[in-house]
Amino acid sequence: MAWLAFVAVLAAICGGLLWLAARVRRRGVGRELMGPVDLLYRPHTHEINIEMQTQEERMVETPSPGEPVRRFQPD
């Protein structure tokens, strides 16, 4: 009976960690949580993260079907 309880607790812990990992991926908070760790062990990733953020900010939303086409006009 003790083994069954041990396996049940272990399965609950693993299931909770899987749920937490899926939630973190969906919300995108992993970068903020792991940032200090990345800076300690891999300092070059800070530059990569900054580049990824600028690329995400530059992305243009795709128009919905039926929406009129807008042309890009530089300033």
GUBAKOL-477148 format. One record per residue (C-alpha): residue in three letters; z, y, x. Coordinates in steps of 0.02 Angstrom, whole numbers, plus 50000, padded with zeros to 5 digits. Example, Ala and Ser with C-alpha at 12.3 -4.5 7.8 and 13.67 -1.06 7.14 Angstrom:
ala503904977550615/ser503574994750684/
This chain:
met500005000050000/ala500355011750146/trp498575009550212/leu497865014150043/ala498895030150039/phe498365034250218/val496525031750177/ala496695042250019/val497505056650115/leu496205055550253/ala494795055750125/ala495575070850038/ile495695080250203/cys493885076250249/gly493295081150075/gly494225097550086/leu493465101550255/leu491715097650189/trp492015108950040/leu492655122850154/ala491145121150269/ala489935122450122/arg490835137750056/val490815146350226/arg488955143050245/arg488565150050073/arg489565165850098/gly489015168350278/val490735172050347/gly490605160150494/arg489875173250608/glu491375184750585/leu492645170750608/met491835163150762/gly491345179550844/pro492855180950960/val492705162751011/asp490855165151050/leu491245180351157/leu492495170351259/tyr491455154851291/arg489675161251274/pro489555180051307/his487655180551289/thr487765175751105/his488405193251064/glu486695200251106/ile485855186451005/asn486975190150854/ile486545208550862/glu484695204250867/met484895192650717/gln485785206350618/thr484405218950653/gln483085206250601/glu484015202950437/glu484125221650403/arg482255223850434/met481735210350310/val480815217250159/glu481145209949988/thr479675200949911/pro479105208649747/ser479295199349584/pro477735192549499/gly476915206149396/glu477725220149495/pro476475233149559/val476045231949743/arg476815245649849/arg475985250450011/phe477025254350164/gln476785272250219/pro477555276850386/asp478455293550399/
